[in-house]
Amino acid sequence: ALQAHGLIKVRVSLDDRALTLSLAGHPPLELHRDHEGSATELTMYKRVLAGIDAGEAAATWLTAALGQPLRLVRIGAAAHRWTGLNPLHVVSDASVSALNEALLEQGDEGITAMRFRPNVILGSDDVSVAYAEESNLVLNFGGARIALREPCVRCELPNISLEDASRGTQPLKLIGRLSKDRPAARPASFGLYCRA
């Protein structure tokens, strides 16, 4: 299995023309956004999905960069449209601030919202509204709405530094403890899975 801490160091950019992967010490890999390649199948979340292999140059780059045999595969729309999938992940600045305050109180360093890999960050400097997103069903932005579906139970990735990929014990340990005090939370949950 791929070690998440290695993959975290790869930077990805996507524009209307190309996908570019970069990692310190390696030349960037640029791949046409709609690359052609061999049809293949892969399993993601116990679902078999169709994909297009990105070819040998991409496989060689990933293998050299991450130190194990890997292939890059572009997956189709079916990967984003299965029952139970919540395509948005939301965290709030207020909740991150409250978590950071608790981390600092116990002598740990604060973290950024990006450690949770959200699609949407709700802005607020008011720590008193921390975790308010857990008790709302819908966020209404006029012409757009986000339906809040379920708390996001955290894996270990928030414990991995985005700068050097080192692994720590926080914030997951604290998140587990704080989740017990919030009625809408699940064990070790932070942020919400949502649908637009």
ZISULQUI-V836237 format. One record per residue. N is the residue number from 0. PHI is phi in degrees with one decimal (999 if undefined). PSI is psi as a letter, one per 40 degrees, with the letter a starting at -180 (none if undefined). NEAR is the number of other C-alpha atoms within 10 Angstrom. Layout:
# ZISULQUI-V836237
N,PHI,PSI,NEAR / N,PHI,PSI,NEAR
This chain:
# ZISULQUI-V836237
0,999,i,4 / 1,-66.7,h,11 / 2,-79.2,h,9 / 3,-57.2,d,13 / 4,-65.6,d,19 / 5,-76.3,d,15 / 6,-65.6,d,14 / 7,-59.9,d,17 / 8,-76.9,e,18 / 9,-78.4,h,16 / 10,-97.8,h,12 / 11,-122.6,h,13 / 12,-130.9,i,10 / 13,-136.3,h,13 / 14,-126.3,a,9 / 15,-70.1,e,8 / 16,-111.3,d,11 / 17,-147.5,i,15 / 18,-103.2,h,16 / 19,-123.2,h,16 / 20,-107.9,h,19 / 21,-139.0,i,17 / 22,-153.0,h,17 / 23,-51.6,h,10 / 24,89.2,e,7 / 25,-132.6,i,12 / 26,-66.1,i,11 / 27,-64.4,i,15 / 28,-105.2,h,16 / 29,-111.0,h,17 / 30,-131.0,h,17 / 31,-54.7,h,14 / 32,-55.1,d,15 / 33,-107.2,f,13 / 34,-56.8,i,13 / 35,-92.2,i,12 / 36,173.4,a,14 / 37,-74.4,h,10 / 38,-68.7,i,12 / 39,-148.9,i,13 / 40,-117.1,i,14 / 41,-141.2,i,13 / 42,-110.5,h,10 / 43,-135.9,h,9 / 44,51.8,f,7 / 45,64.8,e,7 / 46,-116.6,h,11 / 47,-87.2,h,12 / 48,-127.4,i,16 / 49,-82.6,i,18 / 50,-151.0,i,20 / 51,-120.8,h,19 / 52,-68.8,h,20 / 53,-80.6,e,21 / 54,100.0,i,16 / 55,-70.2,d,12 / 56,-62.7,d,14 / 57,-66.7,d,19 / 58,-63.6,d,17 / 59,-63.8,d,15 / 60,-62.3,d,21 / 61,-61.8,d,22 / 62,-62.9,d,14 / 63,-67.0,d,13 / 64,-69.5,d,20 / 65,-112.3,e,17 / 66,74.4,f,11 / 67,-155.3,i,13 / 68,-64.4,h,12 / 69,-138.6,i,16 / 70,-131.8,i,16 / 71,-101.2,h,17 / 72,-129.2,h,20 / 73,-87.8,h,16 / 74,-101.4,i,16 / 75,-90.0,a,12 / 76,-61.7,d,10 / 77,-59.9,d,11 / 78,-69.7,e,16 / 79,-111.2,e,11 / 80,-137.5,f,11 / 81,-101.9,i,10 / 82,-57.2,h,6 / 83,93.7,e,7 / 84,-77.3,h,12 / 85,-112.9,h,18 / 86,-72.4,e,12 / 87,-111.3,i,17 / 88,-124.3,h,21 / 89,-115.9,h,23 / 90,-129.3,i,25 / 91,-116.8,i,24 / 92,-58.3,d,20 / 93,-63.4,d,22 / 94,-69.6,d,25 / 95,-63.9,d,22 / 96,-62.4,d,21 / 97,-64.2,d,18 / 98,-63.1,d,22 / 99,-63.1,d,18 / 100,-60.8,d,16 / 101,-67.7,d,18 / 102,-63.2,d,18 / 103,-64.7,d,13 / 104,-59.0,d,11 / 105,-95.9,e,10 / 106,89.3,e,9 / 107,-100.0,i,14 / 108,-79.1,i,13 / 109,-73.0,i,17 / 110,-130.9,i,20 / 111,-97.7,i,14 / 112,-59.3,d,19 / 113,-64.9,e,12 / 114,-64.2,e,14 / 115,-94.3,e,22 / 116,57.0,f,14 / 117,-80.1,i,16 / 118,-87.1,d,13 / 119,-132.9,h,15 / 120,-117.5,h,17 / 121,-80.8,h,11 / 122,-86.2,h,11 / 123,-175.0,h,14 / 124,-98.3,e,12 / 125,-90.9,h,12 / 126,-65.0,e,16 / 127,-67.0,e,12 / 128,-99.8,e,14 / 129,-57.1,h,18 / 130,66.3,e,23 / 131,-62.2,d,13 / 132,-61.6,d,21 / 133,-72.0,e,19 / 134,-108.6,e,12 / 135,-108.8,i,12 / 136,-90.7,d,13 / 137,-142.6,h,15 / 138,-104.4,h,13 / 139,-106.8,h,10 / 140,-111.9,f,8 / 141,83.0,c,6 / 142,-79.2,e,5 / 143,-133.7,i,8 / 144,-134.8,i,12 / 145,-118.3,h,16 / 146,-90.2,h,17 / 147,-84.8,h,23 / 148,-99.3,d,18 / 149,-161.9,i,18 / 150,-63.1,i,21 / 151,-90.3,h,20 / 152,-77.3,h,17 / 153,-81.7,i,18 / 154,-90.6,a,11 / 155,-81.5,e,16 / 156,-59.2,d,19 / 157,-62.0,e,21 / 158,-81.5,e,21 / 159,-96.8,h,21 / 160,-66.3,h,17 / 161,-74.7,e,18 / 162,-83.6,d,8 / 163,-123.8,e,11 / 164,65.1,e,16 / 165,-73.2,i,12 / 166,-106.3,h,15 / 167,-119.8,a,14 / 168,-102.9,e,12 / 169,-117.7,i,17 / 170,-95.6,e,22 / 171,-58.7,d,19 / 172,-61.2,d,13 / 173,-68.8,d,15 / 174,-57.0,d,19 / 175,-59.3,d,18 / 176,-68.7,d,13 / 177,-69.0,d,17 / 178,-62.1,d,17 / 179,-64.2,d,14 / 180,-91.9,e,11 / 181,-113.7,h,14 / 182,-61.0,d,9 / 183,-85.9,e,16 / 184,-83.7,i,22 / 185,-109.0,i,17 / 186,-55.6,h,17 / 187,57.3,f,19 / 188,-105.0,i,22 / 189,-156.6,h,26 / 190,87.8,i,26 / 191,-135.6,i,25 / 192,-88.1,h,22 / 193,-142.9,i,22 / 194,-127.8,i,16 / 195,-78.6,none,12
